[in-house]
Amino acid sequence: MAPAQSEIKDTVLAALLPEVPFDGWSKRTLLQAGERVGLDPAEVTSLFPAGPRDAVAWFSHWADRQTLAALDPATLGEMKVRKRIAAAVETRLRILAPHREAVRRSLALLAEPQNVIFGARLLYDAVDAIWYAAGDTATDFNFYTKRALLAAVYTATTLYWLDDRSEGGADTSAFLERRLSDAMQIPRVSARLRELAGRLPDPFLAFRLARRR
């Protein structure tokens, strides 16, 4: 049986990631990674039509999948919500640790003006996966509130983590705990956001747009 497209894309990604710290997320690097696993340029282009941007998206979604697979629902179920979130974020960063420079390069690419909405979508997917792992079932305004709060925490923590060389990432864990301690004041923050929602067309327009694209 031929491997599924997702498996082939994972194989290309595995060949690509070691080169990204040196050559960046470029079309040339992507095609070379495809060649190393036996794909011709046309096949690589069919897998990643938008080139490097699609490769970055696959990298992010690969991290989402690996994070969910690594988390034990039974263990998480014994934790309080904040601890579940911290465990999920730390698991994702641990999975990304061998590819720290690839993460740095991906953030630079997503910071380009033409990729801002695209980057918001990937960030949304990441925090949505984390909340899903934590057992979140909200469907009302809190659904977007929680994801917006975690997006801010995750972004700040990732930027801190990129330059953290403490043993076992201890400094990042402490930073994450402080950020979560502030952000998880859901009742107070939610009340304030509901008040703002009455004055603004949509306080989470970026997340809604990102989710629909």
C-alpha positions as a Markdown table, in Angstrom:
| # | Residue | x | y | z |
|---|---|---|---|---|
| 1 | Met | 0.0 | 0.0 | 0.0 |
| 2 | Ala | 1.3 | 3.4 | -0.9 |
| 3 | Pro | 2.0 | 5.7 | 2.0 |
| 4 | Ala | -0.6 | 8.3 | 2.8 |
| 5 | Gln | 0.1 | 11.9 | 1.7 |
| 6 | Ser | 0.4 | 13.0 | 5.3 |
| 7 | Glu | 3.1 | 10.3 | 5.8 |
| 8 | Ile | 5.0 | 11.5 | 2.8 |
| 9 | Lys | 4.8 | 15.1 | 4.0 |
| 10 | Asp | 6.1 | 14.1 | 7.4 |
| 11 | Thr | 9.0 | 12.4 | 5.6 |
| 12 | Val | 9.8 | 15.5 | 3.6 |
| 13 | Leu | 9.5 | 17.6 | 6.8 |
| 14 | Ala | 12.0 | 15.3 | 8.6 |
| 15 | Ala | 14.5 | 15.7 | 5.8 |
| 16 | Leu | 13.9 | 19.5 | 5.7 |
| 17 | Leu | 14.1 | 20.4 | 9.4 |
| 18 | Pro | 17.9 | 19.8 | 9.8 |
| 19 | Glu | 18.6 | 22.2 | 6.9 |
| 20 | Val | 16.3 | 25.1 | 7.9 |
| 21 | Pro | 18.7 | 26.5 | 10.6 |
| 22 | Phe | 21.3 | 27.0 | 7.8 |
| 23 | Asp | 19.3 | 27.8 | 4.7 |
| 24 | Gly | 15.9 | 28.9 | 6.1 |
| 25 | Trp | 12.4 | 28.0 | 4.9 |
| 26 | Ser | 13.1 | 28.4 | 1.2 |
| 27 | Lys | 11.8 | 26.8 | -1.9 |
| 28 | Arg | 15.2 | 25.5 | -2.8 |
| 29 | Thr | 15.7 | 23.9 | 0.6 |
| 30 | Leu | 12.2 | 22.3 | 0.3 |
| 31 | Leu | 12.9 | 20.9 | -3.1 |
| 32 | Gln | 16.3 | 19.5 | -2.0 |
| 33 | Ala | 14.6 | 17.8 | 1.0 |
| 34 | Gly | 12.1 | 16.3 | -1.4 |
| 35 | Glu | 14.9 | 15.1 | -3.6 |
| 36 | Arg | 16.6 | 13.4 | -0.6 |
| 37 | Val | 13.6 | 11.3 | 0.0 |
| 38 | Gly | 13.0 | 10.4 | -3.7 |
| 39 | Leu | 10.5 | 13.0 | -4.8 |
| 40 | Asp | 10.8 | 15.1 | -8.0 |
| 41 | Pro | 10.1 | 18.9 | -7.9 |
| 42 | Ala | 6.6 | 18.4 | -9.3 |
| 43 | Glu | 5.7 | 16.0 | -6.5 |
| 44 | Val | 7.0 | 18.3 | -3.8 |
| 45 | Thr | 5.1 | 21.2 | -5.3 |
| 46 | Ser | 1.9 | 19.2 | -5.3 |
| 47 | Leu | 2.4 | 18.4 | -1.6 |
| 48 | Phe | 3.3 | 22.0 | -0.7 |
| 49 | Pro | 1.6 | 24.3 | -3.3 |
| 50 | Ala | 2.5 | 27.5 | -1.3 |
| 51 | Gly | 6.1 | 26.3 | -0.9 |
| 52 | Pro | 7.8 | 27.3 | 2.3 |
| 53 | Arg | 4.6 | 28.7 | 3.8 |
| 54 | Asp | 2.9 | 25.3 | 3.5 |
| 55 | Ala | 6.0 | 23.6 | 4.9 |
| 56 | Val | 5.9 | 25.9 | 8.0 |
| 57 | Ala | 2.2 | 25.1 | 8.4 |
| 58 | Trp | 2.8 | 21.4 | 8.2 |
| 59 | Phe | 5.6 | 21.8 | 10.8 |
| 60 | Ser | 3.2 | 23.6 | 13.2 |
| 61 | His | 0.4 | 21.0 | 12.6 |
| 62 | Trp | 3.0 | 18.2 | 13.0 |
| 63 | Ala | 3.8 | 19.7 | 16.4 |
| 64 | Asp | 0.1 | 19.9 | 17.3 |
| 65 | Arg | -0.3 | 16.2 | 16.4 |
| 66 | Gln | 2.8 | 15.1 | 18.3 |
| 67 | Thr | 1.7 | 17.1 | 21.4 |
| 68 | Leu | -1.7 | 15.5 | 21.5 |
| 69 | Ala | -0.3 | 12.1 | 21.0 |
| 70 | Ala | 2.3 | 12.6 | 23.8 |
| 71 | Leu | -0.3 | 13.7 | 26.4 |
| 72 | Asp | -2.0 | 11.1 | 28.6 |
| 73 | Pro | -5.7 | 12.0 | 29.0 |
| 74 | Ala | -5.8 | 10.0 | 32.3 |
| 75 | Thr | -2.9 | 11.9 | 33.8 |
| 76 | Leu | -4.3 | 15.2 | 32.6 |
| 77 | Gly | -7.7 | 14.4 | 34.1 |
| 78 | Glu | -6.1 | 14.3 | 37.6 |
| 79 | Met | -4.8 | 17.9 | 37.2 |
| 80 | Lys | -6.4 | 21.3 | 37.6 |
| 81 | Val | -7.0 | 23.2 | 34.4 |
| 82 | Arg | -4.0 | 25.4 | 34.7 |
| 83 | Lys | -1.7 | 22.5 | 35.3 |
| 84 | Arg | -3.2 | 20.7 | 32.2 |
| 85 | Ile | -2.5 | 23.8 | 30.1 |
| 86 | Ala | 1.1 | 24.1 | 31.4 |
| 87 | Ala | 1.7 | 20.4 | 30.7 |
| 88 | Ala | 0.5 | 20.7 | 27.2 |
| 89 | Val | 2.5 | 23.8 | 26.4 |
| 90 | Glu | 5.6 | 22.3 | 27.9 |
| 91 | Thr | 5.1 | 19.1 | 26.0 |
| 92 | Arg | 4.8 | 21.0 | 22.7 |
| 93 | Leu | 8.0 | 23.0 | 23.5 |
| 94 | Arg | 9.8 | 19.8 | 24.4 |
| 95 | Ile | 8.8 | 18.3 | 21.1 |
| 96 | Leu | 10.0 | 21.4 | 19.3 |
| 97 | Ala | 13.3 | 21.6 | 21.2 |
| 98 | Pro | 15.4 | 19.7 | 18.7 |
| 99 | His | 14.2 | 22.2 | 16.1 |
| 100 | Arg | 14.5 | 25.4 | 18.0 |
| 101 | Glu | 16.2 | 27.3 | 15.2 |
| 102 | Ala | 13.6 | 26.1 | 12.7 |
| 103 | Val | 10.9 | 27.5 | 15.1 |
| 104 | Arg | 12.8 | 30.8 | 15.2 |
| 105 | Arg | 13.0 | 30.9 | 11.4 |
| 106 | Ser | 9.3 | 30.1 | 11.1 |
| 107 | Leu | 8.3 | 32.9 | 13.4 |
| 108 | Ala | 10.4 | 35.3 | 11.2 |
| 109 | Leu | 8.6 | 34.1 | 8.1 |
| 110 | Leu | 5.2 | 34.4 | 9.7 |
| 111 | Ala | 6.0 | 37.9 | 10.9 |
| 112 | Glu | 6.1 | 39.1 | 7.3 |
| 113 | Pro | 3.1 | 41.3 | 6.5 |
| 114 | Gln | 1.6 | 39.0 | 3.9 |
| 115 | Asn | 1.7 | 36.1 | 6.4 |
| 116 | Val | 0.2 | 37.7 | 9.5 |
| 117 | Ile | -3.3 | 36.3 | 9.1 |
| 118 | Phe | -1.8 | 32.9 | 8.1 |
| 119 | Gly | 0.3 | 33.0 | 11.2 |
| 120 | Ala | -2.7 | 33.8 | 13.3 |
| 121 | Arg | -4.4 | 30.8 | 11.9 |
| 122 | Leu | -1.5 | 28.5 | 12.9 |
| 123 | Leu | -1.4 | 30.1 | 16.4 |
| 124 | Tyr | -5.1 | 29.6 | 16.8 |
| 125 | Asp | -4.8 | 25.9 | 15.8 |
| 126 | Ala | -2.0 | 25.4 | 18.3 |
| 127 | Val | -3.9 | 26.9 | 21.3 |
| 128 | Asp | -7.1 | 25.2 | 20.2 |
| 129 | Ala | -5.3 | 21.9 | 20.3 |
| 130 | Ile | -3.9 | 22.7 | 23.8 |
| 131 | Trp | -7.4 | 23.6 | 25.1 |
| 132 | Tyr | -8.8 | 20.5 | 23.5 |
| 133 | Ala | -6.2 | 18.4 | 25.3 |
| 134 | Ala | -7.1 | 20.1 | 28.5 |
| 135 | Gly | -10.7 | 19.0 | 28.1 |
| 136 | Asp | -12.3 | 22.4 | 27.2 |
| 137 | Thr | -15.9 | 22.1 | 26.1 |
| 138 | Ala | -16.8 | 25.8 | 26.0 |
| 139 | Thr | -18.9 | 26.9 | 23.0 |
| 140 | Asp | -19.9 | 30.4 | 24.1 |
| 141 | Phe | -17.9 | 33.7 | 24.4 |
| 142 | Asn | -15.5 | 31.9 | 26.7 |
| 143 | Phe | -14.4 | 29.7 | 23.8 |
| 144 | Tyr | -12.7 | 32.7 | 22.1 |
| 145 | Thr | -11.7 | 34.3 | 25.4 |
| 146 | Lys | -9.7 | 31.3 | 26.5 |
| 147 | Arg | -8.0 | 30.9 | 23.2 |
| 148 | Ala | -7.1 | 34.6 | 23.0 |
| 149 | Leu | -5.6 | 34.5 | 26.5 |
| 150 | Leu | -3.6 | 31.3 | 25.8 |
| 151 | Ala | -2.4 | 32.7 | 22.4 |
| 152 | Ala | -0.8 | 35.6 | 24.3 |
| 153 | Val | 0.7 | 33.3 | 26.9 |
| 154 | Tyr | 2.0 | 30.8 | 24.3 |
| 155 | Thr | 3.5 | 33.5 | 22.1 |
| 156 | Ala | 5.3 | 35.1 | 25.0 |
| 157 | Thr | 6.5 | 31.8 | 26.4 |
| 158 | Thr | 7.8 | 30.6 | 23.0 |
| 159 | Leu | 9.8 | 33.8 | 22.5 |
| 160 | Tyr | 11.3 | 33.4 | 26.0 |
| 161 | Trp | 12.0 | 29.7 | 25.3 |
| 162 | Leu | 13.9 | 30.4 | 22.1 |
| 163 | Asp | 16.7 | 31.9 | 24.2 |
| 164 | Asp | 16.4 | 29.9 | 27.3 |
| 165 | Arg | 19.5 | 27.8 | 28.1 |
| 166 | Ser | 18.6 | 26.9 | 31.6 |
| 167 | Glu | 18.8 | 23.2 | 32.7 |
| 168 | Gly | 15.7 | 21.3 | 31.6 |
| 169 | Gly | 14.1 | 24.6 | 30.5 |
| 170 | Ala | 13.4 | 25.5 | 34.2 |
| 171 | Asp | 13.4 | 29.2 | 33.5 |
| 172 | Thr | 10.8 | 28.7 | 30.7 |
| 173 | Ser | 8.6 | 26.6 | 33.0 |
| 174 | Ala | 8.7 | 29.4 | 35.7 |
| 175 | Phe | 8.0 | 32.0 | 33.1 |
| 176 | Leu | 5.0 | 30.0 | 31.8 |
| 177 | Glu | 3.7 | 29.5 | 35.3 |
| 178 | Arg | 3.8 | 33.3 | 35.9 |
| 179 | Arg | 2.0 | 34.1 | 32.7 |
| 180 | Leu | -0.7 | 31.5 | 33.3 |
| 181 | Ser | -1.2 | 32.7 | 36.8 |
| 182 | Asp | -2.1 | 36.1 | 35.4 |
| 183 | Ala | -4.0 | 34.9 | 32.4 |
| 184 | Met | -6.2 | 32.3 | 34.1 |
| 185 | Gln | -8.1 | 34.9 | 36.0 |
| 186 | Ile | -11.0 | 34.0 | 33.6 |
| 187 | Pro | -14.0 | 35.4 | 35.5 |
| 188 | Arg | -12.5 | 38.8 | 35.9 |
| 189 | Val | -11.0 | 39.0 | 32.5 |
| 190 | Ser | -14.1 | 37.6 | 30.8 |
| 191 | Ala | -16.3 | 40.1 | 32.4 |
| 192 | Arg | -14.1 | 42.9 | 31.1 |
| 193 | Leu | -14.1 | 41.4 | 27.6 |
| 194 | Arg | -17.8 | 41.1 | 27.6 |
| 195 | Glu | -18.1 | 44.7 | 28.5 |
| 196 | Leu | -15.7 | 45.5 | 25.6 |
| 197 | Ala | -17.7 | 43.2 | 23.3 |
| 198 | Gly | -20.7 | 45.5 | 23.6 |
| 199 | Arg | -18.7 | 48.3 | 22.0 |
| 200 | Leu | -16.7 | 46.6 | 19.4 |
| 201 | Pro | -17.9 | 44.8 | 16.2 |
| 202 | Asp | -15.9 | 41.6 | 17.1 |
| 203 | Pro | -13.1 | 41.5 | 19.8 |
| 204 | Phe | -11.7 | 38.3 | 18.3 |
| 205 | Leu | -12.0 | 39.1 | 14.6 |
| 206 | Ala | -8.5 | 37.9 | 13.9 |
| 207 | Phe | -9.1 | 34.5 | 15.4 |
| 208 | Arg | -12.5 | 34.1 | 13.7 |
| 209 | Leu | -10.9 | 35.0 | 10.3 |
| 210 | Ala | -8.0 | 32.7 | 11.0 |
| 211 | Arg | -10.4 | 29.9 | 11.9 |
| 212 | Arg | -12.4 | 30.2 | 8.6 |
| 213 | Arg | -9.6 | 30.6 | 6.1 |
